[in-house]
Amino acid sequence: MNPLVPLSVVLLLPIAAVCAVLFTDTGIEPALFYAAVKTFAILFVVGGAISFAASRLAARTNG
């Protein structure tokens, strides 16, 4: 199993809680909230791609 799976679950729970608070707060600009969500999604995909590439490279060097 990819080591990012349990790590992502541990990270997504508090991030989801913070996003829920930010989404329900009336003082937060909605565009800022959506920009933060898009940024997190992009960084999560990039991190997953880097982890996948590193695991493939490690498997290739081990034989």
All heavy atoms as TSV, in Angstrom:
chain	resi	resn	atom	element	x	y	z
A	1	MET	N	N	0.847	-1.173	0.000
A	1	MET	CA	C	0.000	0.000	0.000
A	1	MET	C	C	0.897	1.243	0.000
A	1	MET	O	O	1.949	1.263	0.631
A	1	MET	CB	C	-0.909	-0.001	1.226
A	1	MET	CG	C	-1.749	1.245	1.299
A	1	MET	SD	S	-3.058	1.380	2.538
A	1	MET	CE	C	-2.566	0.464	3.913
A	2	ASN	N	N	0.441	2.241	-0.690
A	2	ASN	CA	C	1.169	3.507	-0.758
A	2	ASN	C	C	1.186	4.148	0.635
A	2	ASN	O	O	0.152	4.242	1.289
A	2	ASN	CB	C	0.469	4.424	-1.763
A	2	ASN	CG	C	1.270	5.646	-2.090
A	2	ASN	OD1	O	2.156	6.044	-1.352
A	2	ASN	ND2	N	0.947	6.253	-3.214
A	3	PRO	N	N	2.340	4.615	1.103
A	3	PRO	CA	C	2.398	5.209	2.442
A	3	PRO	C	C	1.633	6.523	2.555
A	3	PRO	O	O	1.379	6.995	3.654
A	3	PRO	CB	C	3.888	5.423	2.694
A	3	PRO	CG	C	4.557	5.256	1.395
A	3	PRO	CD	C	3.661	4.484	0.501
A	4	LEU	N	N	1.239	7.101	1.426
A	4	LEU	CA	C	0.463	8.336	1.498
A	4	LEU	C	C	-0.997	8.110	1.883
A	4	LEU	O	O	-1.663	9.043	2.308
A	4	LEU	CB	C	0.500	9.063	0.144
A	4	LEU	CG	C	1.684	9.966	-0.106
A	4	LEU	CD1	C	1.521	10.669	-1.425
A	4	LEU	CD2	C	1.864	10.962	0.997
A	5	VAL	N	N	-1.484	6.883	1.746
A	5	VAL	CA	C	-2.900	6.624	2.039
A	5	VAL	C	C	-3.218	6.861	3.519
A	5	VAL	O	O	-4.099	7.672	3.831
A	5	VAL	CB	C	-3.301	5.211	1.579
A	5	VAL	CG1	C	-4.705	4.865	2.042
A	5	VAL	CG2	C	-3.197	5.102	0.073
A	6	PRO	N	N	-2.544	6.208	4.474
A	6	PRO	CA	C	-2.884	6.501	5.873
A	6	PRO	C	C	-2.517	7.926	6.277
A	6	PRO	O	O	-3.216	8.555	7.069
A	6	PRO	CB	C	-2.087	5.485	6.683
A	6	PRO	CG	C	-1.149	4.843	5.763
A	6	PRO	CD	C	-1.570	5.135	4.363
A	7	LEU	N	N	-1.436	8.439	5.701
A	7	LEU	CA	C	-1.046	9.810	6.006
A	7	LEU	C	C	-2.087	10.801	5.508
A	7	LEU	O	O	-2.421	11.763	6.201
A	7	LEU	CB	C	0.321	10.115	5.384
A	7	LEU	CG	C	0.890	11.497	5.638
A	7	LEU	CD1	C	1.135	11.682	7.127
A	7	LEU	CD2	C	2.162	11.696	4.861
A	8	SER	N	N	-2.632	10.550	4.339
A	8	SER	CA	C	-3.648	11.455	3.808
A	8	SER	C	C	-4.932	11.410	4.630
A	8	SER	O	O	-5.588	12.433	4.818
A	8	SER	CB	C	-3.941	11.148	2.348
A	8	SER	OG	O	-4.496	9.859	2.222
A	9	VAL	N	N	-5.270	10.233	5.131
A	9	VAL	CA	C	-6.465	10.134	5.978
A	9	VAL	C	C	-6.268	10.933	7.261
A	9	VAL	O	O	-7.154	11.674	7.692
A	9	VAL	CB	C	-6.779	8.652	6.285
A	9	VAL	CG1	C	-7.845	8.529	7.350
A	9	VAL	CG2	C	-7.201	7.939	5.026
A	10	VAL	N	N	-5.092	10.813	7.850
A	10	VAL	CA	C	-4.798	11.552	9.080
A	10	VAL	C	C	-4.797	13.062	8.825
A	10	VAL	O	O	-5.256	13.844	9.651
A	10	VAL	CB	C	-3.446	11.089	9.667
A	10	VAL	CG1	C	-2.973	11.992	10.779
A	10	VAL	CG2	C	-3.560	9.667	10.165
A	11	LEU	N	N	-4.311	13.471	7.671
A	11	LEU	CA	C	-4.276	14.898	7.350
A	11	LEU	C	C	-5.624	15.444	6.924
A	11	LEU	O	O	-5.941	16.609	7.182
A	11	LEU	CB	C	-3.250	15.160	6.246
A	11	LEU	CG	C	-1.790	15.052	6.647
A	11	LEU	CD1	C	-0.907	15.228	5.431
A	11	LEU	CD2	C	-1.441	16.074	7.701
A	12	LEU	N	N	-6.432	14.643	6.264
A	12	LEU	CA	C	-7.702	15.136	5.741
A	12	LEU	C	C	-8.748	15.376	6.823
A	12	LEU	O	O	-9.610	16.239	6.661
A	12	LEU	CB	C	-8.253	14.175	4.694
A	12	LEU	CG	C	-7.560	14.226	3.337
A	12	LEU	CD1	C	-8.133	13.171	2.418
A	12	LEU	CD2	C	-7.670	15.591	2.720
A	13	LEU	N	N	-8.683	14.639	7.914
A	13	LEU	CA	C	-9.685	14.827	8.972
A	13	LEU	C	C	-9.626	16.224	9.596
A	13	LEU	O	O	-10.648	16.919	9.634
A	13	LEU	CB	C	-9.545	13.734	10.025
A	13	LEU	CG	C	-9.960	12.336	9.564
A	13	LEU	CD1	C	-9.638	11.315	10.635
A	13	LEU	CD2	C	-11.425	12.309	9.213
A	14	PRO	N	N	-8.473	16.688	10.088
A	14	PRO	CA	C	-8.468	18.051	10.637
A	14	PRO	C	C	-8.643	19.130	9.566
A	14	PRO	O	O	-9.250	20.170	9.833
A	14	PRO	CB	C	-7.104	18.176	11.311
A	14	PRO	CG	C	-6.288	17.062	10.817
A	14	PRO	CD	C	-7.209	16.011	10.316
A	15	ILE	N	N	-8.161	18.872	8.360
A	15	ILE	CA	C	-8.354	19.857	7.290
A	15	ILE	C	C	-9.837	19.986	6.950
A	15	ILE	O	O	-10.337	21.083	6.713
A	15	ILE	CB	C	-7.506	19.481	6.064
A	15	ILE	CG1	C	-6.037	19.709	6.383
A	15	ILE	CG2	C	-7.915	20.272	4.839
A	15	ILE	CD1	C	-5.083	19.212	5.337
A	16	ALA	N	N	-10.543	18.868	6.936
A	16	ALA	CA	C	-11.985	18.908	6.687
A	16	ALA	C	C	-12.717	19.663	7.795
A	16	ALA	O	O	-13.653	20.420	7.530
A	16	ALA	CB	C	-12.534	17.498	6.557
A	17	ALA	N	N	-12.280	19.482	9.039
A	17	ALA	CA	C	-12.905	20.204	10.145
A	17	ALA	C	C	-12.661	21.707	10.027
A	17	ALA	O	O	-13.577	22.513	10.232
A	17	ALA	CB	C	-12.373	19.683	11.470
A	18	VAL	N	N	-11.435	22.089	9.686
A	18	VAL	CA	C	-11.127	23.518	9.520
A	18	VAL	C	C	-11.913	24.091	8.354
A	18	VAL	O	O	-12.452	25.208	8.439
A	18	VAL	CB	C	-9.603	23.715	9.327
A	18	VAL	CG1	C	-9.280	25.117	8.878
A	18	VAL	CG2	C	-8.872	23.387	10.610
A	19	CYS	N	N	-12.008	23.344	7.263
A	19	CYS	CA	C	-12.780	23.821	6.108
A	19	CYS	C	C	-14.259	23.982	6.457
A	19	CYS	O	O	-14.893	24.920	5.994
A	19	CYS	CB	C	-12.612	22.868	4.936
A	19	CYS	SG	S	-11.016	23.014	4.123
A	20	ALA	N	N	-14.779	23.075	7.254
A	20	ALA	CA	C	-16.187	23.195	7.656
A	20	ALA	C	C	-16.408	24.452	8.483
A	20	ALA	O	O	-17.404	25.162	8.304
A	20	ALA	CB	C	-16.607	21.960	8.437
A	21	VAL	N	N	-15.471	24.752	9.380
A	21	VAL	CA	C	-15.590	25.975	10.189
A	21	VAL	C	C	-15.462	27.214	9.304
A	21	VAL	O	O	-16.224	28.164	9.435
A	21	VAL	CB	C	-14.538	25.982	11.315
A	21	VAL	CG1	C	-14.472	27.333	11.995
A	21	VAL	CG2	C	-14.847	24.893	12.323
A	22	LEU	N	N	-14.499	27.200	8.394
A	22	LEU	CA	C	-14.312	28.349	7.510
A	22	LEU	C	C	-15.505	28.543	6.584
A	22	LEU	O	O	-15.894	29.671	6.290
A	22	LEU	CB	C	-13.044	28.181	6.671
A	22	LEU	CG	C	-11.721	28.348	7.386
A	22	LEU	CD1	C	-10.571	28.080	6.425
A	22	LEU	CD2	C	-11.591	29.738	7.974
A	23	PHE	N	N	-16.088	27.439	6.117
A	23	PHE	CA	C	-17.219	27.541	5.204
A	23	PHE	C	C	-18.451	28.116	5.897
A	23	PHE	O	O	-19.213	28.863	5.290
A	23	PHE	CB	C	-17.533	26.172	4.610
A	23	PHE	CG	C	-18.577	26.213	3.543
A	23	PHE	CD1	C	-18.290	26.774	2.308
A	23	PHE	CD2	C	-19.839	25.696	3.764
A	23	PHE	CE1	C	-19.249	26.820	1.314
A	23	PHE	CE2	C	-20.799	25.741	2.783
A	23	PHE	CZ	C	-20.514	26.298	1.548
A	24	THR	N	N	-18.636	27.776	7.173
A	24	THR	CA	C	-19.820	28.258	7.883
A	24	THR	C	C	-19.615	29.636	8.511
A	24	THR	O	O	-20.578	30.253	8.940
A	24	THR	CB	C	-20.228	27.263	8.978
A	24	THR	OG1	O	-19.125	27.063	9.859
A	24	THR	CG2	C	-20.630	25.933	8.368
A	25	ASP	N	N	-18.378	30.114	8.566
A	25	ASP	CA	C	-18.101	31.434	9.137
A	25	ASP	C	C	-18.542	32.512	8.158
A	25	ASP	O	O	-18.213	32.476	6.973
A	25	ASP	CB	C	-16.606	31.569	9.419
A	25	ASP	CG	C	-16.270	32.820	10.218
A	25	ASP	OD1	O	-17.202	33.506	10.664
A	25	ASP	OD2	O	-15.073	33.082	10.397
A	26	THR	N	N	-19.289	33.474	8.650
A	26	THR	CA	C	-19.813	34.512	7.764
A	26	THR	C	C	-18.776	35.571	7.430
A	26	THR	O	O	-18.948	36.313	6.470
A	26	THR	CB	C	-21.038	35.206	8.409
A	26	THR	OG1	O	-20.643	35.732	9.678
A	26	THR	CG2	C	-22.172	34.221	8.587
A	27	GLY	N	N	-17.686	35.643	8.181
A	27	GLY	CA	C	-16.677	36.661	7.928
A	27	GLY	C	C	-15.651	36.265	6.884
A	27	GLY	O	O	-14.815	37.070	6.490
A	28	ILE	N	N	-15.706	35.029	6.412
A	28	ILE	CA	C	-14.733	34.546	5.435
A	28	ILE	C	C	-15.284	34.774	4.029
A	28	ILE	O	O	-16.419	34.414	3.730
A	28	ILE	CB	C	-14.427	33.051	5.641
A	28	ILE	CG1	C	-13.853	32.805	7.029
A	28	ILE	CG2	C	-13.494	32.525	4.567
A	28	ILE	CD1	C	-12.506	33.447	7.261
A	29	GLU	N	N	-14.452	35.365	3.185
A	29	GLU	CA	C	-14.830	35.569	1.782
A	29	GLU	C	C	-14.924	34.210	1.079
A	29	GLU	O	O	-13.990	33.408	1.158
A	29	GLU	CB	C	-13.768	36.427	1.114
A	29	GLU	CG	C	-13.956	36.649	-0.343
A	29	GLU	CD	C	-14.704	37.918	-0.637
A	29	GLU	OE1	O	-14.671	38.837	0.193
A	29	GLU	OE2	O	-15.327	37.963	-1.705
A	30	PRO	N	N	-16.022	33.928	0.389
A	30	PRO	CA	C	-16.157	32.625	-0.275
A	30	PRO	C	C	-15.073	32.367	-1.322
A	30	PRO	O	O	-14.611	31.238	-1.470
A	30	PRO	CB	C	-17.535	32.689	-0.934
A	30	PRO	CG	C	-18.286	33.698	-0.138
A	30	PRO	CD	C	-17.267	34.688	0.328
A	31	ALA	N	N	-14.640	33.390	-2.031
A	31	ALA	CA	C	-13.592	33.198	-3.041
A	31	ALA	C	C	-12.284	32.766	-2.386
A	31	ALA	O	O	-11.558	31.940	-2.938
A	31	ALA	CB	C	-13.390	34.484	-3.831
A	32	LEU	N	N	-11.995	33.292	-1.209
A	32	LEU	CA	C	-10.785	32.899	-0.496
A	32	LEU	C	C	-10.868	31.441	-0.055
A	32	LEU	O	O	-9.894	30.695	-0.145
A	32	LEU	CB	C	-10.571	33.811	0.715
A	32	LEU	CG	C	-9.366	33.523	1.589
A	32	LEU	CD1	C	-8.086	33.733	0.785
A	32	LEU	CD2	C	-9.374	34.413	2.803
A	33	PHE	N	N	-12.028	31.024	0.400
A	33	PHE	CA	C	-12.224	29.637	0.808
A	33	PHE	C	C	-12.029	28.692	-0.374
A	33	PHE	O	O	-11.319	27.691	-0.272
A	33	PHE	CB	C	-13.619	29.450	1.415
A	33	PHE	CG	C	-13.956	28.022	1.697
A	33	PHE	CD1	C	-13.393	27.362	2.768
A	33	PHE	CD2	C	-14.826	27.327	0.877
A	33	PHE	CE1	C	-13.684	26.035	3.026
A	33	PHE	CE2	C	-15.126	26.006	1.124
A	33	PHE	CZ	C	-14.565	25.363	2.205
A	34	TYR	N	N	-12.643	29.000	-1.505
A	34	TYR	CA	C	-12.531	28.132	-2.668
A	34	TYR	C	C	-11.098	28.119	-3.217
A	34	TYR	O	O	-10.626	27.094	-3.700
A	34	TYR	CB	C	-13.522	28.535	-3.747
A	34	TYR	CG	C	-14.945	28.269	-3.323
A	34	TYR	CD1	C	-15.891	29.279	-3.299
A	34	TYR	CD2	C	-15.337	26.998	-2.909
A	34	TYR	CE1	C	-17.188	29.042	-2.888
A	34	TYR	CE2	C	-16.631	26.751	-2.498
A	34	TYR	CZ	C	-17.555	27.774	-2.502
A	34	TYR	OH	O	-18.826	27.522	-2.083
A	35	ALA	N	N	-10.402	29.240	-3.140
A	35	ALA	CA	C	-9.010	29.282	-3.572
A	35	ALA	C	C	-8.141	28.398	-2.675
A	35	ALA	O	O	-7.246	27.706	-3.163
A	35	ALA	CB	C	-8.500	30.715	-3.566
A	36	ALA	N	N	-8.405	28.408	-1.382
A	36	ALA	CA	C	-7.656	27.560	-0.456
A	36	ALA	C	C	-7.925	26.088	-0.735
A	36	ALA	O	O	-7.009	25.261	-0.702
A	36	ALA	CB	C	-8.028	27.901	0.983
A	37	VAL	N	N	-9.165	25.736	-1.036
A	37	VAL	CA	C	-9.510	24.346	-1.339
A	37	VAL	C	C	-8.833	23.906	-2.637
A	37	VAL	O	O	-8.273	22.802	-2.722
A	37	VAL	CB	C	-11.040	24.168	-1.423
A	37	VAL	CG1	C	-11.407	22.810	-1.984
A	37	VAL	CG2	C	-11.667	24.363	-0.050
A	38	LYS	N	N	-8.852	24.762	-3.665
A	38	LYS	CA	C	-8.203	24.418	-4.932
A	38	LYS	C	C	-6.697	24.266	-4.758
A	38	LYS	O	O	-6.093	23.346	-5.318
A	38	LYS	CB	C	-8.502	25.485	-5.990
A	38	LYS	CG	C	-9.915	25.409	-6.534
A	38	LYS	CD	C	-10.080	26.298	-7.749
A	38	LYS	CE	C	-10.100	27.745	-7.329
A	38	LYS	NZ	N	-10.429	28.660	-8.421
A	39	THR	N	N	-6.092	25.146	-3.968
A	39	THR	CA	C	-4.652	25.057	-3.727
A	39	THR	C	C	-4.307	23.757	-3.024
A	39	THR	O	O	-3.345	23.073	-3.388
A	39	THR	CB	C	-4.177	26.256	-2.898
A	39	THR	OG1	O	-4.498	27.455	-3.594
A	39	THR	CG2	C	-2.691	26.193	-2.638
A	40	PHE	N	N	-5.084	23.386	-2.006
A	40	PHE	CA	C	-4.835	22.136	-1.302
A	40	PHE	C	C	-4.990	20.944	-2.239
A	40	PHE	O	O	-4.178	20.016	-2.201
A	40	PHE	CB	C	-5.773	21.985	-0.105
A	40	PHE	CG	C	-5.644	20.648	0.556
A	40	PHE	CD1	C	-4.552	20.365	1.341
A	40	PHE	CD2	C	-6.598	19.670	0.358
A	40	PHE	CE1	C	-4.411	19.117	1.939
A	40	PHE	CE2	C	-6.473	18.427	0.951
A	40	PHE	CZ	C	-5.371	18.152	1.744
A	41	ALA	N	N	-5.995	20.967	-3.086
A	41	ALA	CA	C	-6.207	19.849	-4.012
A	41	ALA	C	C	-5.037	19.717	-4.985
A	41	ALA	O	O	-4.561	18.605	-5.251
A	41	ALA	CB	C	-7.518	20.043	-4.767
A	42	ILE	N	N	-4.563	20.830	-5.497
A	42	ILE	CA	C	-3.439	20.791	-6.428
A	42	ILE	C	C	-2.191	20.256	-5.734
A	42	ILE	O	O	-1.478	19.393	-6.270
A	42	ILE	CB	C	-3.191	22.185	-7.033
A	42	ILE	CG1	C	-4.327	22.547	-7.979
A	42	ILE	CG2	C	-1.851	22.251	-7.750
A	42	ILE	CD1	C	-4.333	23.994	-8.422
A	43	LEU	N	N	-1.915	20.739	-4.520
A	43	LEU	CA	C	-0.734	20.271	-3.791
A	43	LEU	C	C	-0.850	18.793	-3.427
A	43	LEU	O	O	0.145	18.066	-3.432
A	43	LEU	CB	C	-0.517	21.114	-2.542
A	43	LEU	CG	C	-0.061	22.551	-2.790
A	43	LEU	CD1	C	0.022	23.313	-1.477
A	43	LEU	CD2	C	1.260	22.572	-3.512
A	44	PHE	N	N	-2.049	18.342	-3.121
A	44	PHE	CA	C	-2.265	16.937	-2.797
A	44	PHE	C	C	-2.000	16.055	-4.011
A	44	PHE	O	O	-1.353	15.009	-3.903
A	44	PHE	CB	C	-3.700	16.743	-2.283
A	44	PHE	CG	C	-3.966	15.363	-1.768
A	44	PHE	CD1	C	-3.489	14.978	-0.534
A	44	PHE	CD2	C	-4.696	14.458	-2.512
A	44	PHE	CE1	C	-3.731	13.707	-0.045
A	44	PHE	CE2	C	-4.935	13.186	-2.047
A	44	PHE	CZ	C	-4.459	12.807	-0.803
A	45	VAL	N	N	-2.451	16.471	-5.173
A	45	VAL	CA	C	-2.220	15.707	-6.400
A	45	VAL	C	C	-0.734	15.691	-6.745
A	45	VAL	O	O	-0.185	14.643	-7.119
A	45	VAL	CB	C	-3.064	16.279	-7.559
A	45	VAL	CG1	C	-2.638	15.720	-8.893
A	45	VAL	CG2	C	-4.537	16.006	-7.312
A	46	VAL	N	N	-0.067	16.828	-6.617
A	46	VAL	CA	C	1.368	16.890	-6.907
A	46	VAL	C	C	2.151	15.989	-5.938
A	46	VAL	O	O	3.050	15.249	-6.347
A	46	VAL	CB	C	1.875	18.347	-6.854
A	46	VAL	CG1	C	3.391	18.409	-6.858
A	46	VAL	CG2	C	1.305	19.146	-8.006
A	47	GLY	N	N	1.795	16.014	-4.664
A	47	GLY	CA	C	2.455	15.150	-3.683
A	47	GLY	C	C	2.226	13.683	-3.978
A	47	GLY	O	O	3.143	12.861	-3.850
A	48	GLY	N	N	1.022	13.333	-4.370
A	48	GLY	CA	C	0.734	11.951	-4.741
A	48	GLY	C	C	1.516	11.507	-5.964
A	48	GLY	O	O	2.013	10.388	-6.027
A	49	ALA	N	N	1.637	12.398	-6.946
A	49	ALA	CA	C	2.396	12.074	-8.153
A	49	ALA	C	C	3.877	11.892	-7.832
A	49	ALA	O	O	4.524	10.977	-8.357
A	49	ALA	CB	C	2.209	13.169	-9.199
A	50	ILE	N	N	4.408	12.739	-6.976
A	50	ILE	CA	C	5.811	12.603	-6.590
A	50	ILE	C	C	6.029	11.308	-5.819
A	50	ILE	O	O	7.017	10.597	-6.044
A	50	ILE	CB	C	6.265	13.832	-5.769
A	50	ILE	CG1	C	6.342	15.056	-6.673
A	50	ILE	CG2	C	7.603	13.573	-5.092
A	50	ILE	CD1	C	6.597	16.351	-5.927
A	51	SER	N	N	5.116	10.963	-4.937
A	51	SER	CA	C	5.238	9.719	-4.183
A	51	SER	C	C	5.148	8.506	-5.110
A	51	SER	O	O	5.906	7.544	-4.967
A	51	SER	CB	C	4.147	9.643	-3.122
A	51	SER	OG	O	4.157	8.398	-2.480
A	52	PHE	N	N	4.245	8.554	-6.055
A	52	PHE	CA	C	4.103	7.456	-7.005
A	52	PHE	C	C	5.358	7.308	-7.851
A	52	PHE	O	O	5.857	6.198	-8.059
A	52	PHE	CB	C	2.878	7.699	-7.900
A	52	PHE	CG	C	2.673	6.624	-8.925
A	52	PHE	CD1	C	2.164	5.402	-8.554
A	52	PHE	CD2	C	2.995	6.844	-10.252
A	52	PHE	CE1	C	1.977	4.397	-9.494
A	52	PHE	CE2	C	2.816	5.863	-11.198
A	52	PHE	CZ	C	2.297	4.633	-10.829
A	53	ALA	N	N	5.885	8.423	-8.331
A	53	ALA	CA	C	7.105	8.376	-9.142
A	53	ALA	C	C	8.285	7.852	-8.325
A	53	ALA	O	O	9.089	7.063	-8.833
A	53	ALA	CB	C	7.415	9.772	-9.695
A	54	ALA	N	N	8.380	8.266	-7.070
A	54	ALA	CA	C	9.480	7.795	-6.228
A	54	ALA	C	C	9.353	6.292	-5.948
A	54	ALA	O	O	10.358	5.575	-5.942
A	54	ALA	CB	C	9.500	8.566	-4.924
A	55	SER	N	N	8.141	5.799	-5.753
A	55	SER	CA	C	7.980	4.367	-5.500
A	55	SER	C	C	8.303	3.560	-6.747
A	55	SER	O	O	8.875	2.476	-6.660
A	55	SER	CB	C	6.556	4.071	-5.013
A	55	SER	OG	O	5.621	4.273	-6.046
A	56	ARG	N	N	7.936	4.072	-7.932
A	56	ARG	CA	C	8.277	3.381	-9.187
A	56	ARG	C	C	9.788	3.387	-9.405
A	56	ARG	O	O	10.346	2.390	-9.859
A	56	ARG	CB	C	7.574	4.037	-10.369
A	56	ARG	CG	C	6.104	3.806	-10.387
A	56	ARG	CD	C	5.841	2.344	-10.656
A	56	ARG	NE	N	4.468	2.055	-10.288
A	56	ARG	CZ	C	4.005	0.836	-10.113
A	56	ARG	NH1	N	4.787	-0.190	-10.244
A	56	ARG	NH2	N	2.760	0.657	-9.788
A	57	LEU	N	N	10.424	4.492	-9.107
A	57	LEU	CA	C	11.870	4.573	-9.268
A	57	LEU	C	C	12.570	3.628	-8.295
A	57	LEU	O	O	13.531	2.955	-8.668
A	57	LEU	CB	C	12.338	6.015	-9.039
A	57	LEU	CG	C	13.825	6.286	-9.225
A	57	LEU	CD1	C	14.246	5.981	-10.656
A	57	LEU	CD2	C	14.143	7.718	-8.874
A	58	ALA	N	N	12.091	3.533	-7.081
A	58	ALA	CA	C	12.682	2.625	-6.093
A	58	ALA	C	C	12.476	1.179	-6.524
A	58	ALA	O	O	13.383	0.345	-6.363
A	58	ALA	CB	C	12.073	2.867	-4.723
A	59	ALA	N	N	11.313	0.847	-7.070
A	59	ALA	CA	C	11.063	-0.518	-7.516
A	59	ALA	C	C	11.952	-0.857	-8.707
A	59	ALA	O	O	12.404	-2.000	-8.838
A	59	ALA	CB	C	9.599	-0.686	-7.885
A	60	ARG	N	N	12.202	0.106	-9.550
A	60	ARG	CA	C	13.035	-0.149	-10.723
A	60	ARG	C	C	14.502	-0.346	-10.340
A	60	ARG	O	O	15.186	-1.177	-10.925
A	60	ARG	CB	C	12.909	1.022	-11.695
A	60	ARG	CG	C	13.480	0.717	-13.061
A	60	ARG	CD	C	13.181	1.787	-14.037
A	60	ARG	NE	N	14.100	2.904	-13.794
A	60	ARG	CZ	C	14.067	4.050	-14.425
A	60	ARG	NH1	N	13.116	4.261	-15.315
A	60	ARG	NH2	N	14.932	4.997	-14.170
A	61	THR	N	N	14.966	0.390	-9.333
A	61	THR	CA	C	16.372	0.259	-8.928
A	61	THR	C	C	16.608	-1.018	-8.125
A	61	THR	O	O	17.734	-1.518	-8.088
A	61	THR	CB	C	16.831	1.470	-8.106
A	61	THR	OG1	O	16.006	1.618	-6.976
A	61	THR	CG2	C	16.811	2.730	-8.944
A	62	ASN	N	N	15.574	-1.552	-7.486
A	62	ASN	CA	C	15.721	-2.780	-6.705
A	62	ASN	C	C	15.654	-4.029	-7.577
A	62	ASN	O	O	15.916	-5.120	-7.112
A	62	ASN	CB	C	14.649	-2.873	-5.619
A	62	ASN	CG	C	14.946	-1.916	-4.490
A	62	ASN	OD1	O	16.088	-1.519	-4.281
A	62	ASN	ND2	N	13.917	-1.550	-3.748
A	63	GLY	N	N	15.257	-3.884	-8.805
A	63	GLY	CA	C	15.268	-5.049	-9.685
A	63	GLY	C	C	13.960	-5.329	-10.198
A	63	GLY	O	O	13.196	-5.767	-10.714
